[in-house]
Amino acid sequence: MKELLAMSKEHEAKAMNVFCPNCEKDTEQNFVDKVDEISIRGEMIPIHMEYYHCEECGEDFEIPRPDYDPLDAAYREYRNRKGMVQPEEIKKFRKELGLTQKELSELIGIGIATVNRYENGALQSDAHDQAIRLSMQPVNMLQILEKKPELLSEFTRNRIIQRLQGKEQDCGDLLEEAIEQFGSYSPSLLSGFIPFNANKLFQAIKFFCYKDQVSKTKLNKLLFYADFKHFKDNGVSISGARYAHAYYGPVPDQFNTWLTAISEWDKQITSEEQAFGDLVGEVYTSGEPDWTVFTTSELAALAFVKDKFQKFTARQIRDFSHQEKGYQTTKDGEIISYQYAQELQI
């Protein structure tokens, strides 16, 4: 976690002797580790940069890192801000249905080379993202297969239809109805300027409960601080969840509904009753979250919040959250605007 937090801070350059390919000899160079900004379609995205600066010739030389590509990180952050599909989501969807890139491209009307580029990290257009996202809904893909039966063999088409119908059933009416009823609101300042993303909310719950027991009261506050912290630093929330004023502090709006839905969606998240003095409350534990759904900045915000409140009891984090201006200026049941993120105590 400390490594994630370090990525959001600029480090002082350290002088050292390193071979300079421009000077063709060892020269005194400074190792620079900082956060810079890159423009992606007019949006300024913060990225982590590492490079050497040669004091003799003045050239900069990037440090190759197979595990981190600054442009890819910027694309991921941009997709997150715009609610776009990430590359691994496209690939996972295609493989779950047993489709080749050629078959998927023909079904959704996008060239095979373009689908290949998107799966490998290229930034998709808005129109293509919409086409892909719509096709990932089982009911929409079933309609596509019905309208374009000639694109696949009868055997392949029937196999995919069976899988899609299974996905529809596995998804569960409860989660689908909950999202439709409580999560279909338009992006606004009340949601952190992005659409509600149930998967990210659920993965954030798993993040905080992974290898730990977290009370329901504390979990609510951790989610609130993670979303608001990310909004404060990056201008958008993580999950698009709206948070309401409750007696014990800020909570995700309709949180009990989401907890019920998540218990059906992911059996790795479990809860049990535990005594807290004279009171009995729920504590949650979880298996490992899907780290790939989060951007670097989102992981940094989650890690910061988890570290900040690691030793807080439910009562302590409750009392701490009661001091937030967003909580103090709202009444029971009212939605807390992300505008108050700029005045967070953390």
Contacts in CASP RR format, 6 or more apart in sequence:
PFRMAT RR
TARGET T0000
AUTHOR 0000-0000-0000
METHOD contacts of the structure
MODEL  1
MKELLAMSKEHEAKAMNVFCPNCEKDTEQNFVDKVDEISIRGEMIPIHME
YYHCEECGEDFEIPRPDYDPLDAAYREYRNRKGMVQPEEIKKFRKELGLT
QKELSELIGIGIATVNRYENGALQSDAHDQAIRLSMQPVNMLQILEKKPE
LLSEFTRNRIIQRLQGKEQDCGDLLEEAIEQFGSYSPSLLSGFIPFNANK
LFQAIKFFCYKDQVSKTKLNKLLFYADFKHFKDNGVSISGARYAHAYYGP
VPDQFNTWLTAISEWDKQITSEEQAFGDLVGEVYTSGEPDWTVFTTSELA
ALAFVKDKFQKFTARQIRDFSHQEKGYQTTKDGEIISYQYAQELQI
1 303 0 8 1.000
1 304 0 8 1.000
1 306 0 8 1.000
1 307 0 8 1.000
2 307 0 8 1.000
4 296 0 8 1.000
4 299 0 8 1.000
4 300 0 8 1.000
4 303 0 8 1.000
4 304 0 8 1.000
5 300 0 8 1.000
5 303 0 8 1.000
5 304 0 8 1.000
5 307 0 8 1.000
7 35 0 8 1.000
7 48 0 8 1.000
7 296 0 8 1.000
7 300 0 8 1.000
8 35 0 8 1.000
8 46 0 8 1.000
8 48 0 8 1.000
8 233 0 8 1.000
8 297 0 8 1.000
8 300 0 8 1.000
9 35 0 8 1.000
10 33 0 8 1.000
10 34 0 8 1.000
10 35 0 8 1.000
11 32 0 8 1.000
11 33 0 8 1.000
11 34 0 8 1.000
13 30 0 8 1.000
13 31 0 8 1.000
13 32 0 8 1.000
13 33 0 8 1.000
13 53 0 8 1.000
14 30 0 8 1.000
14 31 0 8 1.000
15 28 0 8 1.000
15 29 0 8 1.000
15 30 0 8 1.000
15 55 0 8 1.000
16 28 0 8 1.000
16 29 0 8 1.000
16 30 0 8 1.000
16 31 0 8 1.000
17 26 0 8 1.000
17 27 0 8 1.000
17 28 0 8 1.000
17 29 0 8 1.000
18 26 0 8 1.000
18 27 0 8 1.000
18 29 0 8 1.000
18 52 0 8 1.000
19 25 0 8 1.000
19 26 0 8 1.000
19 27 0 8 1.000
20 26 0 8 1.000
20 27 0 8 1.000
20 29 0 8 1.000
20 54 0 8 1.000
20 56 0 8 1.000
20 57 0 8 1.000
20 59 0 8 1.000
20 61 0 8 1.000
21 61 0 8 1.000
22 54 0 8 1.000
22 57 0 8 1.000
22 59 0 8 1.000
22 61 0 8 1.000
23 54 0 8 1.000
23 56 0 8 1.000
23 57 0 8 1.000
27 54 0 8 1.000
27 55 0 8 1.000
27 56 0 8 1.000
27 57 0 8 1.000
28 54 0 8 1.000
28 55 0 8 1.000
28 56 0 8 1.000
29 52 0 8 1.000
29 53 0 8 1.000
29 54 0 8 1.000
29 55 0 8 1.000
29 61 0 8 1.000
30 52 0 8 1.000
30 53 0 8 1.000
30 55 0 8 1.000
31 50 0 8 1.000
31 51 0 8 1.000
31 52 0 8 1.000
32 49 0 8 1.000
32 50 0 8 1.000
32 51 0 8 1.000
32 52 0 8 1.000
32 53 0 8 1.000
32 60 0 8 1.000
33 48 0 8 1.000
33 49 0 8 1.000
33 50 0 8 1.000
34 48 0 8 1.000
34 49 0 8 1.000
35 46 0 8 1.000
35 47 0 8 1.000
35 48 0 8 1.000
35 49 0 8 1.000
36 46 0 8 1.000
36 47 0 8 1.000
36 49 0 8 1.000
37 44 0 8 1.000
37 45 0 8 1.000
37 46 0 8 1.000
37 47 0 8 1.000
38 44 0 8 1.000
38 45 0 8 1.000
38 47 0 8 1.000
38 70 0 8 1.000
38 71 0 8 1.000
38 74 0 8 1.000
39 45 0 8 1.000
40 74 0 8 1.000
40 75 0 8 1.000
40 78 0 8 1.000
40 123 0 8 1.000
41 78 0 8 1.000
41 123 0 8 1.000
43 78 0 8 1.000
43 81 0 8 1.000
45 74 0 8 1.000
45 77 0 8 1.000
45 78 0 8 1.000
46 77 0 8 1.000
46 234 0 8 1.000
46 297 0 8 1.000
47 70 0 8 1.000
47 71 0 8 1.000
47 73 0 8 1.000
47 74 0 8 1.000
47 77 0 8 1.000
48 68 0 8 1.000
48 70 0 8 1.000
48 73 0 8 1.000
48 296 0 8 1.000
49 70 0 8 1.000
50 62 0 8 1.000
50 63 0 8 1.000
50 65 0 8 1.000
51 60 0 8 1.000
51 61 0 8 1.000
51 62 0 8 1.000
51 63 0 8 1.000
52 60 0 8 1.000
52 61 0 8 1.000
52 63 0 8 1.000
53 59 0 8 1.000
53 60 0 8 1.000
53 61 0 8 1.000
54 60 0 8 1.000
54 61 0 8 1.000
72 121 0 8 1.000
73 295 0 8 1.000
73 296 0 8 1.000
75 121 0 8 1.000
75 122 0 8 1.000
75 123 0 8 1.000
76 86 0 8 1.000
76 295 0 8 1.000
76 296 0 8 1.000
77 234 0 8 1.000
77 295 0 8 1.000
77 296 0 8 1.000
77 297 0 8 1.000
78 84 0 8 1.000
78 123 0 8 1.000
79 85 0 8 1.000
79 86 0 8 1.000
79 123 0 8 1.000
80 194 0 8 1.000
80 236 0 8 1.000
80 295 0 8 1.000
80 298 0 8 1.000
81 193 0 8 1.000
81 194 0 8 1.000
81 234 0 8 1.000
81 236 0 8 1.000
82 126 0 8 1.000
82 129 0 8 1.000
82 194 0 8 1.000
83 194 0 8 1.000
83 195 0 8 1.000
83 197 0 8 1.000
84 124 0 8 1.000
84 129 0 8 1.000
84 133 0 8 1.000
85 124 0 8 1.000
85 129 0 8 1.000
85 132 0 8 1.000
85 133 0 8 1.000
85 136 0 8 1.000
86 292 0 8 1.000
86 293 0 8 1.000
87 118 0 8 1.000
87 119 0 8 1.000
87 120 0 8 1.000
87 121 0 8 1.000
88 292 0 8 1.000
89 136 0 8 1.000
90 115 0 8 1.000
90 118 0 8 1.000
90 119 0 8 1.000
90 132 0 8 1.000
91 119 0 8 1.000
93 136 0 8 1.000
94 100 0 8 1.000
94 101 0 8 1.000
94 104 0 8 1.000
94 119 0 8 1.000
96 163 0 8 1.000
96 167 0 8 1.000
97 141 0 8 1.000
97 160 0 8 1.000
97 163 0 8 1.000
97 164 0 8 1.000
98 159 0 8 1.000
98 160 0 8 1.000
98 163 0 8 1.000
99 107 0 8 1.000
99 160 0 8 1.000
101 112 0 8 1.000
101 115 0 8 1.000
101 116 0 8 1.000
101 119 0 8 1.000
102 112 0 8 1.000
103 151 0 8 1.000
103 152 0 8 1.000
103 156 0 8 1.000
104 115 0 8 1.000
104 135 0 8 1.000
105 111 0 8 1.000
105 112 0 8 1.000
105 114 0 8 1.000
105 115 0 8 1.000
106 148 0 8 1.000
106 151 0 8 1.000
107 135 0 8 1.000
107 141 0 8 1.000
107 144 0 8 1.000
107 145 0 8 1.000
107 148 0 8 1.000
107 151 0 8 1.000
107 152 0 8 1.000
108 131 0 8 1.000
108 132 0 8 1.000
108 135 0 8 1.000
108 144 0 8 1.000
109 131 0 8 1.000
110 128 0 8 1.000
110 131 0 8 1.000
110 132 0 8 1.000
114 122 0 8 1.000
114 128 0 8 1.000
118 124 0 8 1.000
118 128 0 8 1.000
118 132 0 8 1.000
124 132 0 8 1.000
134 140 0 8 1.000
135 141 0 8 1.000
135 144 0 8 1.000
138 164 0 8 1.000
138 165 0 8 1.000
138 166 0 8 1.000
138 167 0 8 1.000
138 168 0 8 1.000
138 171 0 8 1.000
139 168 0 8 1.000
141 160 0 8 1.000
141 164 0 8 1.000
142 161 0 8 1.000
142 164 0 8 1.000
142 165 0 8 1.000
145 152 0 8 1.000
145 157 0 8 1.000
145 160 0 8 1.000
145 161 0 8 1.000
145 164 0 8 1.000
149 157 0 8 1.000
152 160 0 8 1.000
171 265 0 8 1.000
172 264 0 8 1.000
172 265 0 8 1.000
174 260 0 8 1.000
174 261 0 8 1.000
174 264 0 8 1.000
175 198 0 8 1.000
175 261 0 8 1.000
175 264 0 8 1.000
175 265 0 8 1.000
178 254 0 8 1.000
178 257 0 8 1.000
178 258 0 8 1.000
178 260 0 8 1.000
178 261 0 8 1.000
179 196 0 8 1.000
179 198 0 8 1.000
182 253 0 8 1.000
182 254 0 8 1.000
182 257 0 8 1.000
183 196 0 8 1.000
183 198 0 8 1.000
184 196 0 8 1.000
185 191 0 8 1.000
185 196 0 8 1.000
185 242 0 8 1.000
186 195 0 8 1.000
187 193 0 8 1.000
187 194 0 8 1.000
187 195 0 8 1.000
187 240 0 8 1.000
189 337 0 8 1.000
189 338 0 8 1.000
189 339 0 8 1.000
190 242 0 8 1.000
190 335 0 8 1.000
190 337 0 8 1.000
190 338 0 8 1.000
191 237 0 8 1.000
191 240 0 8 1.000
191 241 0 8 1.000
191 242 0 8 1.000
191 338 0 8 1.000
192 227 0 8 1.000
192 231 0 8 1.000
192 235 0 8 1.000
192 236 0 8 1.000
192 237 0 8 1.000
192 240 0 8 1.000
192 338 0 8 1.000
193 231 0 8 1.000
193 235 0 8 1.000
193 236 0 8 1.000
193 237 0 8 1.000
193 338 0 8 1.000
194 236 0 8 1.000
194 237 0 8 1.000
194 240 0 8 1.000
195 240 0 8 1.000
196 239 0 8 1.000
196 240 0 8 1.000
196 241 0 8 1.000
196 242 0 8 1.000
197 239 0 8 1.000
197 240 0 8 1.000
198 258 0 8 1.000
198 261 0 8 1.000
199 290 0 8 1.000
199 293 0 8 1.000
200 238 0 8 1.000
200 239 0 8 1.000
200 240 0 8 1.000
200 293 0 8 1.000
200 294 0 8 1.000
200 298 0 8 1.000
201 223 0 8 1.000
201 239 0 8 1.000
201 240 0 8 1.000
201 241 0 8 1.000
201 252 0 8 1.000
201 258 0 8 1.000
202 258 0 8 1.000
202 262 0 8 1.000
202 265 0 8 1.000
202 266 0 8 1.000
202 269 0 8 1.000
203 289 0 8 1.000
203 290 0 8 1.000
203 293 0 8 1.000
203 294 0 8 1.000
204 223 0 8 1.000
204 226 0 8 1.000
204 238 0 8 1.000
204 239 0 8 1.000
204 289 0 8 1.000
204 302 0 8 1.000
205 219 0 8 1.000
205 223 0 8 1.000
205 262 0 8 1.000
205 269 0 8 1.000
205 284 0 8 1.000
205 286 0 8 1.000
206 266 0 8 1.000
206 268 0 8 1.000
206 269 0 8 1.000
206 286 0 8 1.000
206 287 0 8 1.000
206 288 0 8 1.000
206 289 0 8 1.000
206 290 0 8 1.000
207 289 0 8 1.000
207 294 0 8 1.000
207 302 0 8 1.000
207 306 0 8 1.000
208 214 0 8 1.000
208 219 0 8 1.000
208 222 0 8 1.000
208 223 0 8 1.000
208 302 0 8 1.000
208 306 0 8 1.000
209 219 0 8 1.000
209 269 0 8 1.000
209 284 0 8 1.000
209 285 0 8 1.000
209 286 0 8 1.000
209 287 0 8 1.000
210 286 0 8 1.000
210 287 0 8 1.000
210 288 0 8 1.000
210 289 0 8 1.000
211 287 0 8 1.000
212 285 0 8 1.000
213 274 0 8 1.000
213 283 0 8 1.000
213 284 0 8 1.000
213 285 0 8 1.000
214 222 0 8 1.000
214 283 0 8 1.000
214 284 0 8 1.000
214 285 0 8 1.000
215 274 0 8 1.000
215 276 0 8 1.000
215 281 0 8 1.000
215 282 0 8 1.000
215 283 0 8 1.000
215 284 0 8 1.000
215 314 0 8 1.000
216 259 0 8 1.000
216 271 0 8 1.000
216 281 0 8 1.000
216 282 0 8 1.000
216 283 0 8 1.000
216 284 0 8 1.000
217 248 0 8 1.000
217 314 0 8 1.000
217 317 0 8 1.000
217 318 0 8 1.000
218 309 0 8 1.000
218 312 0 8 1.000
218 313 0 8 1.000
218 314 0 8 1.000
218 317 0 8 1.000
219 284 0 8 1.000
220 246 0 8 1.000
220 248 0 8 1.000
220 249 0 8 1.000
220 250 0 8 1.000
220 251 0 8 1.000
220 252 0 8 1.000
220 255 0 8 1.000
221 249 0 8 1.000
221 250 0 8 1.000
221 309 0 8 1.000
221 317 0 8 1.000
221 318 0 8 1.000
221 320 0 8 1.000
221 321 0 8 1.000
222 305 0 8 1.000
222 306 0 8 1.000
222 309 0 8 1.000
222 317 0 8 1.000
223 239 0 8 1.000
223 241 0 8 1.000
223 243 0 8 1.000
223 252 0 8 1.000
224 243 0 8 1.000
224 250 0 8 1.000
224 251 0 8 1.000
224 252 0 8 1.000
224 321 0 8 1.000
225 305 0 8 1.000
225 308 0 8 1.000
225 309 0 8 1.000
225 321 0 8 1.000
225 344 0 8 1.000
225 346 0 8 1.000
226 238 0 8 1.000
226 301 0 8 1.000
226 302 0 8 1.000
226 305 0 8 1.000
227 237 0 8 1.000
227 238 0 8 1.000
227 239 0 8 1.000
227 240 0 8 1.000
227 241 0 8 1.000
227 243 0 8 1.000
227 338 0 8 1.000
228 237 0 8 1.000
228 243 0 8 1.000
228 338 0 8 1.000
228 340 0 8 1.000
228 341 0 8 1.000
228 344 0 8 1.000
229 301 0 8 1.000
229 304 0 8 1.000
229 305 0 8 1.000
229 341 0 8 1.000
229 344 0 8 1.000
229 346 0 8 1.000
230 236 0 8 1.000
230 237 0 8 1.000
230 238 0 8 1.000
230 297 0 8 1.000
230 298 0 8 1.000
230 301 0 8 1.000
231 237 0 8 1.000
231 338 0 8 1.000
231 341 0 8 1.000
232 341 0 8 1.000
232 342 0 8 1.000
232 344 0 8 1.000
233 297 0 8 1.000
233 301 0 8 1.000
234 297 0 8 1.000
234 301 0 8 1.000
237 338 0 8 1.000
238 294 0 8 1.000
238 298 0 8 1.000
238 301 0 8 1.000
238 302 0 8 1.000
241 252 0 8 1.000
241 253 0 8 1.000
242 252 0 8 1.000
242 253 0 8 1.000
242 335 0 8 1.000
243 250 0 8 1.000
243 251 0 8 1.000
243 252 0 8 1.000
243 253 0 8 1.000
243 335 0 8 1.000
243 336 0 8 1.000
244 250 0 8 1.000
244 251 0 8 1.000
244 252 0 8 1.000
244 253 0 8 1.000
244 333 0 8 1.000
244 334 0 8 1.000
244 335 0 8 1.000
244 336 0 8 1.000
245 327 0 8 1.000
245 330 0 8 1.000
245 331 0 8 1.000
245 332 0 8 1.000
245 333 0 8 1.000
245 334 0 8 1.000
245 335 0 8 1.000
245 336 0 8 1.000
246 332 0 8 1.000
246 333 0 8 1.000
247 332 0 8 1.000
248 318 0 8 1.000
249 318 0 8 1.000
249 321 0 8 1.000
249 322 0 8 1.000
249 327 0 8 1.000
250 321 0 8 1.000
250 324 0 8 1.000
250 326 0 8 1.000
250 327 0 8 1.000
250 336 0 8 1.000
252 258 0 8 1.000
253 335 0 8 1.000
259 271 0 8 1.000
262 269 0 8 1.000
263 269 0 8 1.000
263 271 0 8 1.000
268 286 0 8 1.000
268 287 0 8 1.000
268 288 0 8 1.000
269 284 0 8 1.000
269 285 0 8 1.000
269 286 0 8 1.000
269 287 0 8 1.000
270 284 0 8 1.000
270 285 0 8 1.000
270 286 0 8 1.000
271 282 0 8 1.000
271 283 0 8 1.000
271 284 0 8 1.000
271 285 0 8 1.000
272 282 0 8 1.000
272 283 0 8 1.000
273 280 0 8 1.000
273 281 0 8 1.000
273 282 0 8 1.000
273 283 0 8 1.000
274 280 0 8 1.000
274 281 0 8 1.000
274 282 0 8 1.000
274 283 0 8 1.000
275 281 0 8 1.000
276 314 0 8 1.000
291 299 0 8 1.000
294 302 0 8 1.000
304 346 0 8 1.000
305 346 0 8 1.000
308 346 0 8 1.000
309 317 0 8 1.000
309 320 0 8 1.000
312 320 0 8 1.000
320 345 0 8 1.000
321 327 0 8 1.000
322 328 0 8 1.000
323 345 0 8 1.000
324 340 0 8 1.000
324 343 0 8 1.000
324 344 0 8 1.000
324 345 0 8 1.000
325 340 0 8 1.000
325 343 0 8 1.000
326 336 0 8 1.000
326 337 0 8 1.000
326 340 0 8 1.000
326 343 0 8 1.000
327 336 0 8 1.000
329 340 0 8 1.000
330 336 0 8 1.000
END
